[in-house]
Amino acid sequence: MNLLTSEQMHETLDRMAAAIGAACPEDAPLSIVGIRRRGEILAQRLLPLLEQHGRPAAQHGALDITLYRDDLTTIGPNAVLRGTEIGFDITDTWLVLVDDVLYTGRSVRAALDALTDLGRPRAVKLAVLIDRGWRELPIQPDFCGLTTETTADHIVKVKVTEFDDVDEVVLV
């Protein structure tokens, strides 16, 4: 089942950028950090949209949460480290953490732990393209593109041209 087409993804990201720009305090440096992999791509796509809405990001980067996952012992040697690329001090920034799908909340918890090791932002706000529910931790998005009803056996796949040769979101 198709949840978002390529055009709908762009429109959704544009709405999210407008909301982020409106919410960010004028006196705060705005930082955009995407969770590797698809969150990183979505964060990169938000950058020009934020600029179009009059609130360009001062800095941006990508966060690898692999070593902060609470299931690291179960994935062990299969864990793939992609590296964190945040070449700025996150302290006192208004940081928007970007991910593709919010499900249990465990990836976001891992990302928050990883960010804590890098500094103390003024605020961390969560932006997700899809909120599919089924939270196991008390984590909610501040900016959400689409909320969809799912069952535990559903899979939400965010596809981006950089990895999948197509932009779309599908429910399997």
Summary of the structure (lengths in Angstrom):
residues: 172
radius of gyration: 15.4
end to end distance: 6.5
largest distance: 44.8
contacts: 551
relative contact order: 0.21
helix: 34%
strand: 27%
